[in-house]
Amino acid sequence: HKDQLASLLKEKNEVVSQRDSLSKDNAAFEELLEGLQMEVGARYDSGFQFAIEQLRVVFPDLDEAKL
């Protein structure tokens, strides 16, 4: 029984260690995802602003509020 108990405790410790490692990985991936979402939003906004600037060149009297 001692060997079985020792084996189960070792297995439990390994599982806890894996869980902790996966939790850290998950937190890192969530942080990366948040950064990528911010970057995509910034690029979208930048592209939209560029399009507005191009419209101003073609239509200098353009009222942006009507867009």
Distance bins in CASP14 RR format, pairs under 12 A and 6 or more apart:
PFRMAT RR
TARGET T0000
AUTHOR 0000-0000-0000
RMODE 2
METHOD distances of the structure
MODEL  1
1 7 0 0 0 0 0 1 0 0 0 0 0
1 8 0 0 0 0 0 1 0 0 0 0 0
2 8 0 0 0 0 0 1 0 0 0 0 0
2 9 0 0 0 0 0 1 0 0 0 0 0
3 9 0 0 0 0 0 1 0 0 0 0 0
3 10 0 0 0 0 0 1 0 0 0 0 0
4 10 0 0 0 0 0 1 0 0 0 0 0
4 11 0 0 0 0 0 1 0 0 0 0 0
5 11 0 0 0 0 0 1 0 0 0 0 0
5 12 0 0 0 0 0 1 0 0 0 0 0
6 12 0 0 0 0 0 1 0 0 0 0 0
6 13 0 0 0 0 0 1 0 0 0 0 0
7 13 0 0 0 0 0 1 0 0 0 0 0
7 14 0 0 0 0 0 1 0 0 0 0 0
8 14 0 0 0 0 0 1 0 0 0 0 0
8 15 0 0 0 0 0 1 0 0 0 0 0
9 15 0 0 0 0 0 1 0 0 0 0 0
9 16 0 0 0 0 0 1 0 0 0 0 0
10 16 0 0 0 0 0 1 0 0 0 0 0
10 17 0 0 0 0 0 1 0 0 0 0 0
11 17 0 0 0 0 0 1 0 0 0 0 0
11 18 0 0 0 0 0 1 0 0 0 0 0
12 18 0 0 0 0 0 1 0 0 0 0 0
12 19 0 0 0 0 0 1 0 0 0 0 0
13 19 0 0 0 0 0 1 0 0 0 0 0
13 20 0 0 0 0 0 1 0 0 0 0 0
14 20 0 0 0 0 0 1 0 0 0 0 0
14 21 0 0 0 0 0 1 0 0 0 0 0
15 21 0 0 0 0 0 1 0 0 0 0 0
15 22 0 0 0 0 0 1 0 0 0 0 0
16 22 0 0 0 0 0 1 0 0 0 0 0
16 23 0 0 0 0 0 1 0 0 0 0 0
17 23 0 0 0 0 0 1 0 0 0 0 0
17 24 0 0 0 0 0 1 0 0 0 0 0
18 24 0 0 0 0 0 1 0 0 0 0 0
18 25 0 0 0 0 0 1 0 0 0 0 0
19 25 0 0 0 0 0 1 0 0 0 0 0
19 26 0 0 0 0 0 1 0 0 0 0 0
20 26 0 0 0 0 0 1 0 0 0 0 0
20 27 0 0 0 0 0 1 0 0 0 0 0
21 27 0 0 0 0 0 1 0 0 0 0 0
21 28 0 0 0 0 0 1 0 0 0 0 0
22 28 0 0 0 0 0 1 0 0 0 0 0
22 29 0 0 0 0 0 1 0 0 0 0 0
23 29 0 0 0 0 0 1 0 0 0 0 0
23 30 0 0 0 0 0 1 0 0 0 0 0
24 30 0 0 0 0 0 1 0 0 0 0 0
24 31 0 0 0 0 0 1 0 0 0 0 0
25 31 0 0 0 0 0 1 0 0 0 0 0
25 32 0 0 0 0 0 1 0 0 0 0 0
26 32 0 0 0 0 0 1 0 0 0 0 0
26 33 0 0 0 0 0 1 0 0 0 0 0
27 33 0 0 0 0 0 1 0 0 0 0 0
27 34 0 0 0 0 0 1 0 0 0 0 0
28 34 0 0 0 0 0 1 0 0 0 0 0
28 35 0 0 0 0 0 1 0 0 0 0 0
29 35 0 0 0 0 0 1 0 0 0 0 0
29 36 0 0 0 0 0 1 0 0 0 0 0
30 36 0 0 0 0 0 1 0 0 0 0 0
30 37 0 0 0 0 0 1 0 0 0 0 0
31 37 0 0 0 0 0 1 0 0 0 0 0
31 38 0 0 0 0 0 1 0 0 0 0 0
32 38 0 0 0 0 0 1 0 0 0 0 0
32 39 0 0 0 0 0 1 0 0 0 0 0
33 39 0 0 0 0 0 1 0 0 0 0 0
33 40 0 0 0 0 0 1 0 0 0 0 0
34 40 0 0 0 0 0 1 0 0 0 0 0
34 41 0 0 0 0 0 1 0 0 0 0 0
35 41 0 0 0 0 1 0 0 0 0 0 0
35 42 0 0 0 0 1 0 0 0 0 0 0
35 43 0 0 0 0 0 1 0 0 0 0 0
36 42 0 0 0 0 0 1 0 0 0 0 0
36 43 0 0 0 0 0 1 0 0 0 0 0
37 43 0 0 0 0 0 1 0 0 0 0 0
37 44 0 0 0 0 0 1 0 0 0 0 0
38 44 0 0 0 0 0 1 0 0 0 0 0
38 45 0 0 0 0 0 1 0 0 0 0 0
39 45 0 0 0 0 0 1 0 0 0 0 0
39 46 0 0 0 0 0 1 0 0 0 0 0
40 46 0 0 0 0 0 1 0 0 0 0 0
40 47 0 0 0 0 0 1 0 0 0 0 0
41 47 0 0 0 0 1 0 0 0 0 0 0
41 48 0 0 0 0 1 0 0 0 0 0 0
41 49 0 0 0 0 0 1 0 0 0 0 0
42 48 0 0 0 0 0 1 0 0 0 0 0
42 49 0 0 0 0 0 1 0 0 0 0 0
43 49 0 0 0 0 0 1 0 0 0 0 0
43 50 0 0 0 0 0 1 0 0 0 0 0
44 50 0 0 0 0 0 1 0 0 0 0 0
44 51 0 0 0 0 0 1 0 0 0 0 0
45 51 0 0 0 0 0 1 0 0 0 0 0
45 52 0 0 0 0 0 1 0 0 0 0 0
46 52 0 0 0 0 0 1 0 0 0 0 0
46 53 0 0 0 0 0 1 0 0 0 0 0
47 53 0 0 0 0 1 0 0 0 0 0 0
47 54 0 0 0 0 1 0 0 0 0 0 0
48 54 0 0 0 0 0 1 0 0 0 0 0
48 55 0 0 0 0 0 1 0 0 0 0 0
48 64 0 0 0 0 0 1 0 0 0 0 0
48 67 0 0 0 0 1 0 0 0 0 0 0
49 55 0 0 0 0 0 1 0 0 0 0 0
49 56 0 0 0 0 0 1 0 0 0 0 0
49 64 0 0 0 0 0 1 0 0 0 0 0
50 56 0 0 0 0 0 1 0 0 0 0 0
50 57 0 0 0 0 0 1 0 0 0 0 0
51 57 0 0 0 0 0 1 0 0 0 0 0
51 58 0 0 0 0 0 1 0 0 0 0 0
51 62 0 0 0 0 0 1 0 0 0 0 0
51 64 0 0 0 0 0 1 0 0 0 0 0
51 67 0 0 0 0 1 0 0 0 0 0 0
52 58 0 0 0 0 0 1 0 0 0 0 0
52 59 0 0 0 0 0 1 0 0 0 0 0
52 62 0 0 0 0 1 0 0 0 0 0 0
52 63 0 0 0 0 0 1 0 0 0 0 0
52 64 1 0 0 1 0 0 0 0 0 0 0
52 65 0 0 0 0 0 1 0 0 0 0 0
52 67 1 0 0 1 0 0 0 0 0 0 0
53 59 0 0 0 0 0 1 0 0 0 0 0
53 60 0 0 0 0 0 1 0 0 0 0 0
53 62 0 0 0 0 0 1 0 0 0 0 0
53 64 0 0 0 0 0 1 0 0 0 0 0
54 60 0 0 0 0 0 1 0 0 0 0 0
54 62 0 0 0 0 0 1 0 0 0 0 0
55 61 0 0 0 0 0 1 0 0 0 0 0
55 62 1 0 1 0 0 0 0 0 0 0 0
55 63 0 0 0 0 0 1 0 0 0 0 0
55 64 0 0 0 0 1 0 0 0 0 0 0
55 66 0 0 0 0 0 1 0 0 0 0 0
55 67 0 0 0 0 1 0 0 0 0 0 0
56 62 1 0 1 0 0 0 0 0 0 0 0
56 63 0 0 0 0 0 1 0 0 0 0 0
56 64 0 0 0 0 1 0 0 0 0 0 0
56 67 0 0 0 0 0 1 0 0 0 0 0
59 66 0 0 0 0 0 1 0 0 0 0 0
59 67 0 0 0 0 0 1 0 0 0 0 0
END
